[in-house]
Amino acid sequence: KPAGTPFGPAAGPHSQMAQNIVLSWLAGARILELKTIQINDRLTIPRPCIDATNVGYNVEFSQELRLEESLEEYVKAWMLIRIIEELGYLGCKRREEPTPLDQAPHFYDCVFDLSCGYNLEGIASDRVQWFIRSMMDASEEIDRLRSQIPAEFAALREIDFDPKTVSTATLSTFHGCPPNEIEGIVEHLLRVNGLHVVIKMNPTMLGRQRVEELLHDVLGYKEIQVNPSAFEAGLQFEEAIPLVRRLRIIARERGLHVGVKFTNTLEVLNHRSFFPSSEKVMYLSGAPLYPIALELAHKFVDAYSQSASEPWDAMLSVSFSAGVDKHNFADCVAAGMVPVTVCTDLLRVGGYGRGCEYLQALENAMKAVGAQSVDEYIAARAGLQNASRWDAVRANMREAWLKALRDPHYTREKNSLVPKRIGSKLWVFDCVTCDKCIPVCPNDANFTYPASTAPIEY
């Protein structure tokens, strides 16, 4: 399916409610990874569960909504995006001729990507299978939600909403999930559900020695200690390549695709006082994860391509989500990664609006090399004569990785500052009116409204 941009939110707290998803779309996201769902949707989540002060940490585990609630939010967002298009709020309607979008025919086009986990038993369960079927054909939910469109917009109830909201799934598994479990889940999603599948890889596949070398020696995060047990279990690098190859063969037989995503968060020991002391481990994201994930992506793609016996098998679909921000987004696109998704950076002040800066950076980078399309941009960045697109992708991925290792942007020195504090405790209705709570909230729960300046009569 076409998508207007390669940018989108990664599955996280900011992609679970309708207003989250619509806001990210308005900021330029066109491939949206929905919040991960699982069979256990009655979780007690520790609070606080996310610390994005500088480096990102979280102890959150899966969704905060019931499956039925998630279905409503995702389909509602799907419908709202279509309504915005129909109303022409962005300047024109897709079906008007001529339109300012003649040079950008895919401007409105977006893809919803289902994120699911965490084991085969849960994904094969009746409730999760109901959810997946309801997302693949949301006709019933769309018909139910039509009546919620306000009367003043009654005409919009007649819009021909596409009921096929998803055709892809990104698989997120437990840290330490065994290879046979991962293979079984992907096979189920391919054979039973008929979904294209992206397999999310764990940064531990680089091995403990190399991860610690990158964290401590290259980047300077000596206070961060990885969880040793995270490297002992789960999918290993040498197991992942044949596993992905077997699954791609099964997918190809069914006219489907299997790709890989780099990476999941990194499991580390809880060394901070931010989270409850009962949480022994936490999950690292943000700046230090970028060079780690990029090295794994480069190493994996090279090894996979070199071991391929068929030309089609050498070229692998790769998506990326690890410490992405406006400084490296264009490099990720040049490396052929689709989508390039973001979580931690969008949880900071500015929220979804930060996405506009990513696309502006990409536009500037494309103009600098005279590229009019992403494919032209990839080729120009590689600078290789008569090279195939895949060779250009691999060259750019290597260059991005080497650049990240040299760039102080990802070091502890550049990511150790904390936001300024006002030095007092705030109570309800005792606000300093800094407005910081509005753009930073991942659920868009805070808002302002104009109040009258006229004197109040009692």
C-alpha positions, 0 to 999 in steps of 0.5 A: 500500500502507498504511504505519503511519508516513511515516518510514523509513531512506534507502538507506545503510549502515544499511539493507543487513542484516536486523538493520538493517532490523528495528531501524529497523522496531522504532523506528517506520520503516514505509517502508524504502528498502533499500540501493542495488544495482547490477551492479558488486557487487565494489567496493573501498571506501576506509576510512574511507568515512563521516564523521558527526562533525557535518556528514555526508560520505561517499565510499562508492559503492553496496553492500558486499554481492553481489546474492545476499547483498543478496537474502537480507538483504532477504527475511530482514528481511521474514520477521523482521518478519512473525515478530515480528508473529505472535509478538505481541512488540509487545503483540498480533497483527494477527489477534486480535479485539479488539486494542489496535490497533483504533484503529491498523489499519495499525500493522504495515504496512510497505513495502520500497522497492527502491533501484537504480542507476546506469545503464540497461545495469546495470539491464537486465543479466541479474543485476540483472533477476534480483534485481528479479524475485526481490524482486518475487516472493521465493517461492523465497528465502522457501522456502529461508530457512524452514529457517533458522528455529530448531527451537524456533520450528519452527511459524513456518516455516508462516507465510504470508509474502507473497512480494511484497516490493517493488512500488516502486523509487527510482532513484539515478543517477550524479552527472552522469547525462544526462537521456536515461539517466534517462528510459531507466532509468525507462521500463525499470522501468515497462514491463519490471518493472512497478514504481512509480518514484521519481526521486531529484533532485540538489541541483545542479539549484538551480544553482551560484550559488544553492547556493553562496549558501546554503552560504556566505552563508546557512548560513556553511559557507565552507570547503565548496567545491562541485565545479564540474563537478557542475553542468555535467553531469546533469539540469538543472531546466528539463529535469527538469519535462518529463522527469517529466511524460512518464514520469508519462504512461507510468506512468498508462497502465500503472496505475503511478505516478512520483514524485520524491525530494529529494535526493541528496547534494551533491558537494563537494571533499574539504577534510578529512584524514578520508578518503584524499587520493586521494579528490578529491570527497566527498558532503555530507549532514546539516544544511546539505543540509536547506534546500538540498533543501527549497528545490529541492523547493519550487521544483520542485513549484511550477513543476511544478504551474503548468505542468500542463494536467490536474488529475491531473498537477498533484499530484506524489508527493514524498518527502524525505531531506536532513538530516532529524532530530527537529527538522524531521520534523514539518515534512516530514510537514506538507509532504505528503512521503512517505516522509521518510527518514533516513540521517546522523542515524541514524548517530550515537549512539542509532542507530535509536532516534532514530526514536522521537523523530521520531514523538514530535515528530510526535505532539506537533505533531499534538496541538497542532493537534488533528489525528487523522490526517496529512491533518488535520494537513496541513490544520491546519498550512496554515490555509487555508479551503476549500483542497485538500490539494495547496494545503495541501501547497504552502503548508506546503512553502513555510513549511518552506523559509522556516523553514529559511532562518531557523533557526540549527539548520542553520548552521555555528555550530551544527554545528562541534562535534566529539565529546569524545575520550579522548586515547589510542589504544585497542587490542583489549580496551583499552576505556574501556567507554563503550558508544558503539560499540554504539548508533552502529554502523549495522550493529549489529555491536557488542553486550554480554553479561553476564559473571559476577562470580564469581572465575575459578579457574585 
